[in-house]
Amino acid sequence: MSEISVRPLTPPDGPLYREIRLSALLDSPTAFASSHEEEAPRPPEHFAERLAGKDQSRVWGAFLGQELVGMAGLHSQPRPKLKHKAFVWGVFVRPEARGLGCGRVLFEELIRYARSLERLRHLHLGVAVGNAPATRLYESLGFRTYGVEPVALVVDGVDFDEALMVLDLRS
């Protein structure tokens, strides 16, 4: 089996990112505020622009060989009163790559980068209540739950709560 590698995605990775993003929206609709129906019609340029980092965001990709099998985004806050925290978004690992450590390697790189930004103190994320594998991974990396947002998403008429988690980057 190939070794897992992680790197930031850049605009030339737009087609790969578009494909995994659309797959993620179909596979795990309760993990994303966006939907496949919203994003599928968007032009390829939209996905490349998202990788340009112009909005204080960065997206990492996890690769097995040449195949993009996972992704995670980080959005930092540029406003002075909020610049001490960043939000993790768009986390997904393809079903066939789950259990291989892709999510852990992806998050370790994302956390390493966040710690390199001296202004950041906290990483925040939300995870669907009941998503035990993701919650276990986040907890093993030091995230702790600080609240639950009731009815964070409504997917096909079903309400989903979201656990709100934080990682103190200074510890």
ROMARNU-833412 format. One record per residue (C-alpha): residue in one letter; x, y, z. Coordinates in steps of 0.5 Angstrom, whole numbers, padded with zeros to 4 digits, always signed. Layout:
<pts>
AXYZ
...
</pts>
This chain:
<pts>
M+0000+0000+0000
S+0002+0007-0001
E+0005+0012+0004
I+0000+0017+0006
S+0002+0024+0004
V-0001+0031+0006
R+0000+0038+0003
P-0004+0044+0002
L-0008+0044-0005
T-0007+0050-0010
P-0011+0052-0015
P-0008+0047-0020
D-0011+0042-0016
G-0018+0045-0017
P-0021+0039-0021
L-0018+0034-0016
Y-0021+0038-0010
R-0028+0039-0014
E-0029+0031-0015
I-0027+0030-0008
R-0032+0035-0005
L-0037+0033-0009
S-0036+0026-0007
A-0036+0028+0000
L-0043+0032-0001
L-0046+0026-0003
D-0043+0021+0002
S-0043+0025+0008
P-0049+0030+0007
T-0049+0031+0015
A-0042+0033+0015
F-0043+0039+0011
A-0047+0046+0011
S-0047+0046+0003
S-0050+0041-0001
H-0048+0037-0008
E-0054+0040-0011
E-0051+0047-0009
E-0044+0046-0011
A-0045+0041-0017
P-0047+0047-0022
R-0041+0051-0020
P-0036+0052-0025
P-0029+0049-0024
E-0026+0056-0023
H-0030+0056-0017
F-0026+0050-0014
A-0019+0053-0016
E-0021+0060-0013
R-0023+0057-0006
L-0015+0054-0006
A-0012+0060-0008
G-0012+0062+0000
K-0015+0069-0002
D-0020+0069+0004
Q-0016+0067+0010
S-0017+0060+0008
R-0013+0054+0006
V-0014+0047+0004
W-0010+0041+0005
G-0011+0034+0001
A-0009+0027+0004
F-0006+0023-0002
L-0005+0015-0002
G+0000+0015-0008
Q-0003+0020-0013
E-0010+0019-0011
L-0013+0025-0007
V-0017+0021-0001
G-0018+0026+0004
M-0019+0034+0005
A-0019+0039+0011
G-0020+0046+0011
L-0018+0052+0016
H-0021+0059+0016
S-0017+0064+0020
Q-0020+0070+0022
P-0017+0076+0020
R-0021+0081+0024
P-0017+0084+0030
K-0022+0081+0036
L-0022+0074+0033
K-0015+0073+0030
H-0014+0069+0035
K-0018+0063+0033
A-0019+0059+0027
F-0024+0054+0024
V-0023+0047+0021
W-0028+0046+0015
G-0030+0041+0010
V-0027+0035+0013
F-0027+0028+0009
V-0024+0022+0008
R-0026+0017+0002
P-0030+0011+0005
E-0024+0006+0002
A-0019+0010+0006
R-0022+0011+0012
G-0019+0007+0018
L-0012+0008+0015
G-0010+0014+0019
C-0011+0019+0013
G-0015+0023+0018
R-0010+0023+0023
V-0004+0025+0018
L-0009+0030+0015
F-0010+0034+0022
E-0003+0033+0025
E-0001+0037+0019
L-0007+0042+0020
I-0005+0043+0027
R+0002+0044+0026
Y+0001+0049+0021
A-0004+0053+0026
R+0001+0052+0031
S+0006+0056+0027
L+0002+0062+0026
E+0003+0065+0033
R-0003+0069+0033
L-0007+0063+0033
R-0010+0060+0040
H-0015+0056+0039
L-0018+0051+0033
H-0026+0050+0033
L-0030+0045+0029
G-0037+0042+0029
V-0038+0035+0028
A-0045+0032+0027
V-0047+0029+0034
G-0047+0021+0033
N-0041+0021+0028
A-0037+0017+0033
P-0031+0016+0029
A-0029+0023+0028
T-0031+0025+0035
R-0026+0020+0037
L-0020+0022+0032
Y-0021+0030+0035
E-0021+0028+0042
S-0015+0024+0041
L-0012+0030+0038
G-0014+0034+0044
F-0020+0037+0042
R-0026+0038+0047
T-0033+0039+0047
Y-0036+0046+0049
G-0043+0045+0047
V-0048+0043+0042
E-0052+0047+0037
P-0059+0044+0037
V-0061+0043+0030
A-0055+0045+0026
L-0057+0042+0020
V-0063+0040+0017
V-0062+0034+0012
D-0068+0031+0008
G-0073+0034+0013
V-0068+0031+0019
D-0065+0035+0024
F-0058+0034+0026
D-0055+0037+0032
E-0047+0039+0032
A-0042+0038+0037
L-0038+0044+0038
M-0030+0043+0039
V-0024+0047+0041
L-0017+0045+0041
D-0012+0050+0045
L-0006+0051+0041
R-0002+0053+0047
S-0002+0047+0050
</pts>
